[in-house]
Amino acid sequence: MPGYQHDDASDAEVARQSALYGPLAQTVRELADAVVRTEVDDAEIVAVHAELELLTARLRKQLSPGPYGVRFNSEGRSRAWGNAVVGLRNPVAPPLEVHRDPVGRAWADFHLGAAYEGPPGLVHGGVSALVLDQLLGEAAGAGGKPGMTGTLTLRYRRGTPLGDLHGEAWIDRVEGAKTYAVGHLADAGGVTVEAEGVFILPKWARAAFEDRATAPDRFE
Amino acid sequence: MPGYQHDDASDAEVARQSALYGPLAQTVRELADAVVRTEVDDAEIVAVHAELELLTARLRKQLSPGPYGVRFNSEGRSRAWGNAVVGLRNPVAPPLEVHRDPVGRAWADFHLGAAYEGPPGLVHGGVSALVLDQLLGEAAGAGGKPGMTGTLTLRYRRGTPLGDLHGEAWIDRVEGAKTYAVGHLADAGGVTVEAEGVFILPKWARAAFEDRATAPDRFE
């Protein structure tokens, strides 16, 4: 199982790490938003930049050689904390808090700010694709049919405004190792983007995850 | 033209702003990577977090009320500095430096690190979609046929490893207001993800941009 690591962290230890890294990542999200939008004077930009370089160097003194991966603790809880959509420790992730239903449904209410812009005032079309890929994959996993994205098709009905949004996805049908999921993004005025995707359980995973107790419930 | 602002910045002023904000955003990208990967002790995390909160507050003292948008200067140069893929000032953007050819071709060589992870060690499928949406849209714009994404279809041939990547896109054909673009991502071993998309010039833009001198060369 390449990259899926088991460690011996108890649920209490996971909660402790969450309380430590979650707020750090959240502050860096707010910092990223401020970097896009700040109008303070040049001298202040230069001064803040110099201090940020020092703080970055402090965090880089001991660095994992690779990305976070997906880690499982002794109680079977998975942590995809580096994930670009849901990662607790990842400042690039909005992050989405995804709710899941075992019938194969996943949904999230979330906010996208200035750092997710494409056309002026609108969510980047590719960011909508990013969020929907995650939600469709989570729906497949929630229904017990996790997989990696095989194909993904997006239909943009209208521009998605930056701000408060809702996304949801569900399993349409399952054919062997292929799970077909559909979903959409919406603002207060209704659906803005529709998606459908095929999620495929890789061959190595079909063998490795026959023991369902150690299977990840999602791949991304 | 909602959100497309013209200001009186000269090319020299744009270059000055670029030299000021570009390195700031780059440091925050390195900071985000460090937040995912750091293994320094808890006390150091808490100490760095406290200082980051203060620096964020300093940048937030004067803040644009909205996102960056797309700005044009007096010499017709556009700045999409808040863009989630190419934005110079956006720490969420890798950022891609996109090369364009007037026949309707766009390409970029870029690096995706730990903050863009989906499955362990691999680029998030949605991040591949994000990058390809941008490249296909840039190809359409490079060929003089800019538009907003209408549909986008991705085919994932195999996992895309985090690291050094290449992406390219080109116009396949044009039918009225619709531009059909295709493209792919590749690592050193070849193509990993293929994409095709339809880009549509909105009605308001068809009228507003009849004067091509003020038309943006891309919408996202």
Contacts between the chains, C-beta under 8 A, distances in Angstrom:
chain1	res1	chain2	res2	distance
A	2	B	120	6.6
A	2	B	121	6.9
A	3	B	119	7.0
A	3	B	120	2.4
A	3	B	121	4.8
A	3	B	122	8.0
A	4	B	120	6.1
A	5	B	120	7.9
A	20	B	42	5.9
A	20	B	45	5.7
A	20	B	46	7.5
A	21	B	35	7.4
A	21	B	45	7.2
A	23	B	49	6.4
A	24	B	35	5.8
A	24	B	45	6.1
A	24	B	48	7.5
A	24	B	49	4.7
A	24	B	52	7.4
A	25	B	35	5.4
A	27	B	49	6.1
A	27	B	52	5.0
A	27	B	53	5.5
A	27	B	56	6.0
A	28	B	28	7.1
A	28	B	31	6.0
A	28	B	32	5.7
A	28	B	35	5.4
A	28	B	52	6.7
A	30	B	56	5.3
A	30	B	60	7.7
A	31	B	28	6.0
A	31	B	31	7.6
A	31	B	52	6.4
A	31	B	55	7.0
A	31	B	56	4.5
A	31	B	59	7.1
A	31	B	91	7.7
A	32	B	28	5.7
A	32	B	32	7.2
A	32	B	90	7.4
A	32	B	91	4.1
A	32	B	92	5.9
A	34	B	56	5.6
A	34	B	59	3.9
A	34	B	60	5.0
A	34	B	63	6.7
A	35	B	21	7.4
A	35	B	24	5.8
A	35	B	25	5.4
A	35	B	28	5.5
A	35	B	59	6.7
A	35	B	89	6.1
A	35	B	90	7.5
A	35	B	91	5.6
A	36	B	67	6.9
A	36	B	68	5.5
A	36	B	81	7.6
A	36	B	82	4.9
A	36	B	87	7.3
A	36	B	89	5.3
A	36	B	90	5.4
A	36	B	91	7.9
A	37	B	63	4.9
A	37	B	64	4.4
A	37	B	66	7.9
A	37	B	67	7.3
A	37	B	68	7.1
A	38	B	59	4.2
A	38	B	60	7.1
A	38	B	62	6.7
A	38	B	63	6.1
A	38	B	64	7.7
A	39	B	62	4.2
A	39	B	63	6.5
A	39	B	64	5.8
A	40	B	58	6.9
A	40	B	59	6.1
A	40	B	61	5.7
A	40	B	62	5.0
A	42	B	20	5.9
A	44	B	58	6.5
A	44	B	59	7.9
A	45	B	20	5.7
A	45	B	21	7.2
A	45	B	24	6.1
A	45	B	59	7.9
A	46	B	20	7.5
A	48	B	24	7.5
A	48	B	55	5.2
A	48	B	58	5.5
A	48	B	59	5.9
A	49	B	23	6.4
A	49	B	24	4.7
A	49	B	27	6.1
A	51	B	51	7.2
A	51	B	55	5.7
A	52	B	24	7.4
A	52	B	27	5.0
A	52	B	28	6.7
A	52	B	31	6.4
A	52	B	52	7.9
A	52	B	55	6.1
A	53	B	27	5.5
A	55	B	31	7.0
A	55	B	48	5.2
A	55	B	51	5.7
A	55	B	52	6.1
A	55	B	55	7.6
A	56	B	27	6.0
A	56	B	30	5.2
A	56	B	31	4.5
A	56	B	34	5.6
A	58	B	40	6.9
A	58	B	44	6.5
A	58	B	48	5.5
A	59	B	31	7.1
A	59	B	34	3.9
A	59	B	35	6.7
A	59	B	38	4.2
A	59	B	40	6.1
A	59	B	44	7.9
A	59	B	45	7.9
A	59	B	48	5.9
A	60	B	30	7.7
A	60	B	34	5.0
A	60	B	38	7.0
A	61	B	40	5.7
A	62	B	38	6.7
A	62	B	39	4.3
A	62	B	40	5.0
A	63	B	34	6.7
A	63	B	37	4.9
A	63	B	38	6.0
A	63	B	39	6.5
A	64	B	37	4.4
A	64	B	38	7.7
A	64	B	39	5.8
A	66	B	37	7.9
A	66	B	114	7.3
A	66	B	121	6.8
A	67	B	36	6.9
A	67	B	37	7.3
A	67	B	113	7.4
A	67	B	114	3.7
A	67	B	117	4.6
A	67	B	120	7.3
A	67	B	121	6.2
A	67	B	162	5.9
A	68	B	36	5.5
A	68	B	37	7.1
A	68	B	114	6.3
A	68	B	117	6.6
A	69	B	117	7.6
A	69	B	120	3.9
A	69	B	121	6.7
A	70	B	119	7.5
A	70	B	120	5.3
A	81	B	36	7.6
A	82	B	36	4.9
A	82	B	114	5.7
A	82	B	115	7.4
A	82	B	117	4.7
A	83	B	117	6.3
A	83	B	118	6.4
A	83	B	124	6.8
A	84	B	115	6.6
A	84	B	116	5.2
A	84	B	117	6.2
A	84	B	118	6.4
A	84	B	124	4.2
A	84	B	126	7.0
A	84	B	127	5.4
A	85	B	124	6.7
A	85	B	126	6.4
A	87	B	36	7.2
A	87	B	117	7.6
A	89	B	35	6.1
A	89	B	36	5.4
A	90	B	32	7.4
A	90	B	35	7.5
A	90	B	36	5.4
A	90	B	115	5.6
A	90	B	117	7.8
A	91	B	31	7.6
A	91	B	32	4.1
A	91	B	35	5.6
A	91	B	36	7.9
A	91	B	91	7.5
A	91	B	115	7.1
A	92	B	32	5.9
A	92	B	92	5.3
A	92	B	115	4.3
A	92	B	116	6.9
A	113	B	67	7.4
A	114	B	66	7.3
A	114	B	67	3.7
A	114	B	68	6.3
A	114	B	82	5.7
A	115	B	82	7.4
A	115	B	84	6.6
A	115	B	90	5.6
A	115	B	91	7.1
A	115	B	92	4.3
A	116	B	84	5.2
A	116	B	92	6.9
A	117	B	67	4.6
A	117	B	68	6.6
A	117	B	69	7.6
A	117	B	82	4.7
A	117	B	83	6.3
A	117	B	84	6.2
A	117	B	87	7.6
A	117	B	90	7.8
A	118	B	83	6.4
A	118	B	84	6.4
A	118	B	219	7.2
A	118	B	220	3.1
A	119	B	3	7.0
A	119	B	70	7.6
A	119	B	148	6.2
A	119	B	219	4.6
A	119	B	220	4.9
A	120	B	2	6.5
A	120	B	3	2.3
A	120	B	4	6.1
A	120	B	5	8.0
A	120	B	67	7.3
A	120	B	69	3.9
A	120	B	70	5.3
A	121	B	2	6.9
A	121	B	3	4.8
A	121	B	66	6.8
A	121	B	67	6.2
A	121	B	69	6.7
A	122	B	3	8.0
A	122	B	220	7.6
A	124	B	83	6.8
A	124	B	84	4.2
A	124	B	85	6.7
A	124	B	130	6.9
A	124	B	133	7.3
A	124	B	134	7.6
A	124	B	220	5.4
A	125	B	133	4.8
A	125	B	137	7.4
A	125	B	148	7.1
A	125	B	149	3.8
A	125	B	152	6.9
A	125	B	220	5.8
A	126	B	84	7.0
A	126	B	85	6.4
A	126	B	129	5.7
A	126	B	130	3.3
A	126	B	131	6.9
A	126	B	132	7.3
A	126	B	133	3.4
A	126	B	134	5.8
A	126	B	220	7.7
A	127	B	84	5.4
A	127	B	130	6.1
A	129	B	126	5.8
A	129	B	129	3.7
A	129	B	130	6.2
A	129	B	133	6.1
A	129	B	152	6.3
A	129	B	154	7.6
A	130	B	124	6.9
A	130	B	126	3.3
A	130	B	127	6.1
A	130	B	129	6.2
A	130	B	130	5.0
A	131	B	126	6.9
A	132	B	126	7.3
A	133	B	124	7.3
A	133	B	125	4.9
A	133	B	126	3.4
A	133	B	129	6.1
A	134	B	124	7.6
A	134	B	126	5.8
A	137	B	125	7.4
A	148	B	119	6.2
A	148	B	125	7.0
A	148	B	156	7.0
A	148	B	159	6.9
A	149	B	125	3.8
A	149	B	154	7.4
A	149	B	156	5.1
A	150	B	155	7.6
A	150	B	156	5.8
A	151	B	153	6.9
A	151	B	154	6.5
A	151	B	155	5.3
A	151	B	156	6.9
A	152	B	125	6.9
A	152	B	129	6.3
A	152	B	153	7.3
A	152	B	154	4.6
A	152	B	156	7.7
A	153	B	151	6.9
A	153	B	152	7.3
A	153	B	153	4.6
A	153	B	154	7.6
A	154	B	129	7.6
A	154	B	149	7.4
A	154	B	151	6.5
A	154	B	152	4.6
A	154	B	153	7.6
A	155	B	150	7.6
A	155	B	151	5.2
A	156	B	148	7.0
A	156	B	149	5.1
A	156	B	150	5.8
A	156	B	151	6.9
A	156	B	152	7.7
A	159	B	148	7.0
A	162	B	67	5.9
A	219	B	118	7.2
A	219	B	119	4.7
A	220	B	118	3.1
A	220	B	119	4.9
A	220	B	122	7.7
A	220	B	124	5.4
A	220	B	125	5.8
A	220	B	126	7.6
